[in-house]
């Protein structure tokens, strides 16, 4: 079923529903519908049509209304779809369109924060060191990666790595497919399973730790 090439909210919702029914997951469906809506609005502006929200006369508005700062900041990372997604967009609010390589793994924001003992950037630095993906300088946190060898495997087939459109959130951490393959001993699917287990283990440990923390000081 072809998508509706319109910038309206109704068309956006219809396109999301069509993509989900066609087998896309929710993040991919949102990203595709967002791109179609954006392109439709850009085409309408280029044809001289009036876009809702623009003044009919007087001062001319040049270009669309700028999105919030946190959205603009996150958009800058679209060309770097790996590592931490540094954005003020909440960690469970998928609003950042990205296109990471196929086979990548997105570690949820709450897990990244937990690894850093509540500090997202500390968790990201620890993951960078663990996966050898970025700047070092801090000791690697004790992250439970089930059955991981002393060193990760040095390769594995990751397919063509073609970009996949998704909607992401601030504080999430993108592990590229080549690293996922290393974690899985050369197998991307196994790498995903290992990281799934790591997330479950980290969350379980975090819940246990939080329950032991003292409450506010009684006055």
QUIVENMO-V514225 format. One record per residue. N is the residue number from 0. PHI is phi in whole degrees, 0 to 359 (* if undefined). D_FIRST is the distance of its C-alpha to the first C-alpha in Angstrom with 2 decimals. Layout:
N,PHI,D_FIRST ; N,PHI,D_FIRST
//
This chain:
0,*,0.00 ; 1,292,3.84 ; 2,281,6.52 ; 3,278,9.36 ; 4,273,12.26 ; 5,215,15.03 ; 6,268,17.95 ; 7,284,18.26 ; 8,294,18.53 ; 9,297,16.39 ; 10,294,13.41 ; 11,302,14.39 ; 12,296,14.46 ; 13,296,11.12 ; 14,292,9.58 ; 15,300,11.96 ; 16,299,11.02 ; 17,296,7.31 ; 18,292,8.89 ; 19,296,11.66 ; 20,295,9.96 ; 21,278,8.45 ; 22,110,12.17 ; 23,284,13.21 ; 24,281,16.53 ; 25,298,17.27 ; 26,295,18.97 ; 27,294,16.33 ; 28,299,13.62 ; 29,297,16.26 ; 30,295,17.17 ; 31,294,13.83 ; 32,296,13.35 ; 33,296,17.02 ; 34,295,16.79 ; 35,297,14.15 ; 36,296,16.43 ; 37,297,19.49 ; 38,295,18.49 ; 39,294,17.62 ; 40,294,21.02 ; 41,295,22.81 ; 42,295,21.58 ; 43,294,22.70 ; 44,295,26.03 ; 45,293,26.52 ; 46,274,26.07 ; 47,88,28.75 ; 48,287,26.76 ; 49,273,28.13 ; 50,265,26.39 ; 51,307,27.20 ; 52,102,30.15 ; 53,256,31.98 ; 54,293,35.29 ; 55,287,35.35 ; 56,198,38.64 ; 57,80,41.54 ; 58,295,40.89 ; 59,274,37.87 ; 60,274,35.52 ; 61,266,34.79 ; 62,80,31.37 ; 63,288,29.38 ; 64,298,31.25 ; 65,295,32.08 ; 66,289,30.47 ; 67,304,32.98 ; 68,305,35.28 ; 69,296,33.98 ; 70,288,30.44 ; 71,295,31.90 ; 72,297,34.10 ; 73,292,31.34 ; 74,297,29.22 ; 75,296,32.17 ; 76,273,31.59 ; 77,298,28.18 ; 78,275,30.14 ; 79,231,32.09 ; 80,281,29.59 ; 81,206,32.30 ; 82,81,35.10 ; 83,289,35.48 ; 84,263,33.09 ; 85,276,35.82 ; 86,203,34.51 ; 87,276,35.63 ; 88,295,32.15 ; 89,307,32.91 ; 90,295,32.31 ; 91,246,29.99 ; 92,241,27.97 ; 93,281,25.05 ; 94,228,24.83 ; 95,254,25.54 ; 96,287,22.74 ; 97,220,23.97 ; 98,225,23.05 ; 99,289,25.58 ; 100,296,25.90 ; 101,301,23.97 ; 102,94,26.33 ; 103,293,27.94 ; 104,233,29.16 ; 105,256,29.23 ; 106,278,32.42 ; 107,300,32.18 ; 108,299,34.33 ; 109,294,36.67 ; 110,287,37.57 ; 111,301,38.33 ; 112,297,40.54 ; 113,298,42.22 ; 114,298,43.15 ; 115,267,44.88 ; 116,55,46.68 ; 117,97,44.70 ; 118,252,44.51 ; 119,300,41.07 ; 120,292,42.53 ; 121,294,45.15 ; 122,296,42.50 ; 123,295,40.54 ; 124,295,43.77 ; 125,296,44.51 ; 126,293,41.14 ; 127,301,41.58 ; 128,289,44.94 ; 129,300,43.85 ; 130,269,41.03 ; 131,54,43.09 ; 132,249,40.38 ; 133,200,42.31 ; 134,296,45.60 ; 135,260,48.09 ; 136,113,51.16 ; 137,230,50.77 ; 138,291,51.43 ; 139,293,48.41 ; 140,291,47.82 ; 141,279,48.17 ; 142,254,44.57 ; 143,282,44.09 ; 144,253,42.15 ; 145,305,42.68 ; 146,56,44.57 ; 147,281,44.15 ; 148,287,46.69 ; 149,301,49.24 ; 150,230,47.09 ; 151,290,43.40 ; 152,297,42.52 ; 153,258,42.33 ; 154,171,39.09 ; 155,126,36.25 ; 156,283,33.08 ; 157,245,30.32 ; 158,71,27.84 ; 159,278,26.60 ; 160,64,26.36 ; 161,299,23.25 ; 162,301,22.51 ; 163,238,20.06 ; 164,286,18.84 ; 165,222,20.29 ; 166,247,21.91 ; 167,246,25.60 ; 168,223,28.72 ; 169,295,32.30 ; 170,90,34.73 ; 171,283,32.34 ; 172,230,33.42 ; 173,265,31.26 ; 174,262,32.79 ; 175,294,31.61 ; 176,299,30.75 ; 177,294,34.09 ; 178,285,35.94 ; 179,299,33.84 ; 180,296,34.84 ; 181,299,38.46 ; 182,299,38.47 ; 183,271,37.18 ; 184,67,39.88 ; 185,103,37.57 ; 186,242,34.61 ; 187,298,31.62 ; 188,299,30.56 ; 189,297,34.17 ; 190,299,34.30 ; 191,297,31.45 ; 192,295,33.34 ; 193,296,36.55 ; 194,291,35.09 ; 195,302,33.57 ; 196,295,37.10 ; 197,298,38.63 ; 198,296,36.57 ; 199,299,37.54 ; 200,293,41.14 ; 201,296,41.29 ; 202,297,40.01 ; 203,297,42.50 ; 204,294,45.30 ; 205,296,44.39 ; 206,300,44.47 ; 207,297,47.83 ; 208,293,49.18 ; 209,298,48.12 ; 210,293,49.84 ; 211,270,53.06 ; 212,289,53.09 ; 213,289,55.70 ; 214,280,54.71 ; 215,300,55.89 ; 216,294,59.62 ; 217,284,61.40 ; 218,254,63.53
//
